[in-house]
């Protein structure tokens, strides 16, 4: 599977499905607050997944992010999701996150679905899904801009997890 990307919110959205909620949280963030969130995971690998509920490729990829977290959290992987949804769409974002079992840190870009979010967070190619992988020292080591394959992300995560701490 190769995922294409979404460059902006479509004019009309389907209503979100009602899903039984699992306990998840969602906080609004700015780029500088995201840097702080990443830094608190010093000593762990951090995968940041930029996505939105209005982006079909994002929703298609998101279960892979959740699966990586479930499989590798015990080996030192932390995950942060950053939604590019608007504030009024937060209930749908929370329903989606709960349905996916996103038990990691979930943030929503303060600028929402605007092009400003893509610029502020440095999203390559101006399209989501977009992922960034930070090593145990907090250094950005890899970015995944659409199109990419879930297997490429998994391979990069496992390679960095296998690195000795001194190499990070």
C-alpha positions in Angstrom: 0.0 0.0 0.0 1.3 3.4 -1.0 -0.4 6.4 0.5 -1.0 9.6 -1.3 -1.5 12.8 0.6 -4.1 15.5 1.3 -3.1 19.1 0.8 -6.1 20.9 2.4 -9.5 20.4 3.9 -12.2 19.7 1.3 -15.1 22.1 1.2 -17.7 19.6 2.5 -17.2 16.8 5.0 -19.2 13.7 5.8 -20.6 13.7 9.3 -18.4 11.6 11.6 -19.6 8.2 12.6 -20.8 7.7 16.2 -18.4 5.2 17.9 -18.2 4.0 21.5 -15.6 6.1 23.2 -12.3 4.8 24.6 -10.6 7.3 27.0 -8.4 9.6 24.8 -7.4 13.2 25.3 -6.8 16.0 22.8 -4.9 19.2 23.5 -4.4 22.2 21.3 -0.8 22.8 20.3 1.5 25.2 18.6 4.8 24.3 17.0 6.8 25.4 20.0 4.6 23.4 22.3 5.1 20.3 20.1 8.9 20.8 20.5 8.3 20.7 24.3 6.1 17.6 24.0 8.8 15.8 22.0 11.6 16.8 24.5 9.7 15.2 27.4 10.3 11.8 25.8 14.1 12.1 26.0 15.6 8.7 25.8 12.8 7.3 23.6 12.2 7.3 19.9 9.3 9.7 19.0 7.1 9.2 16.0 4.9 12.3 15.2 1.9 11.6 12.9 0.4 14.7 11.3 -3.1 13.8 10.1 -6.8 15.0 9.9 -10.2 13.4 9.9 -11.0 15.0 6.6 -8.0 13.3 5.0 -8.8 9.8 3.7 -5.2 8.7 3.3 -4.5 9.9 6.9 -7.4 7.8 8.3 -6.2 4.8 6.2 -2.6 5.1 7.7 -3.5 6.0 11.3 -4.2 2.3 12.3 -0.6 1.6 11.4 0.6 4.3 13.8 -1.5 2.8 16.5 -0.2 -0.7 15.8 3.4 0.5 15.9 2.8 2.1 19.3 1.2 -1.1 20.7 4.0 -3.3 19.3 7.0 -1.1 20.2 6.1 1.2 23.1 7.7 -1.3 25.5 10.9 -1.1 23.4 11.1 2.7 23.7 8.8 4.1 21.0 6.6 7.1 22.0 3.9 8.4 19.6 2.4 11.9 19.3 -0.4 12.6 16.8 -1.1 16.1 15.6 -4.5 16.6 14.0 -5.0 19.4 11.4 -8.7 19.6 12.2 -10.5 22.8 13.2 -11.6 23.4 16.8 -15.3 22.8 15.9 -14.4 19.3 14.7 -12.8 18.2 18.0 -15.7 15.9 18.9 -15.3 14.0 15.7 -11.5 13.9 16.2 -12.0 12.5 19.7 -14.4 9.8 18.4 -12.0 8.8 15.7 -9.1 8.6 18.2 -11.1 6.6 20.6 -12.3 4.2 17.9 -8.7 3.6 16.8 -7.5 3.1 20.4 -5.0 6.0 20.2 -3.7 5.7 23.8 -0.8 8.0 23.1 -0.4 11.8 23.2 -2.9 13.5 20.9 -2.7 17.1 19.9 -4.6 19.4 17.6 -2.9 22.2 15.7 -4.0 25.6 16.9 -4.4 26.8 13.3 -6.6 23.8 12.5 -7.2 22.9 8.8 -5.7 26.1 7.5 -2.6 26.2 5.3 -0.9 28.0 8.2 -0.7 24.6 10.0 1.1 23.0 7.1 3.6 25.9 7.1 4.0 26.3 10.8 4.7 22.6 11.4 7.0 22.3 8.3 4.9 19.6 6.6 6.9 18.6 3.5 5.1 18.8 0.1 2.2 20.5 1.9 0.3 17.2 2.3 -0.7 14.9 5.1 -0.3 12.2 6.3 3.2 13.4 7.2 5.4 11.7 9.8 8.5 12.6 11.6 10.8 10.3 13.5 13.0 11.6 16.3 15.9 9.6 17.8 16.4 9.1 21.5 18.3 12.5 21.8 15.4 14.4 20.2 17.1 14.8 16.8 14.9 14.6 13.7 16.2 11.6 11.8 13.6 10.8 9.2 10.5 12.4 7.6 7.8 10.6 5.6 6.0 12.7 3.1 3.2 11.3 0.9 3.4 9.1 -1.0 5.0 6.5 1.3 4.5 2.9 2.4 3.6 1.9 6.0 6.4 -0.7 5.8 8.9 2.1 5.2 7.9 3.8 8.5 8.0 0.5 10.4 11.4 -0.4 9.0 12.9 3.1 10.0 11.4 2.8 13.5 12.8 -0.6 14.1 16.2 0.4 12.7 16.4 3.4 15.1 15.2 1.3 18.0 18.0 -1.1 17.3 20.7 1.5 17.4 22.9 1.5 20.5 22.1 4.5 22.8 25.6 5.9 22.2 24.9 6.1 18.4 21.7 8.1 18.8 
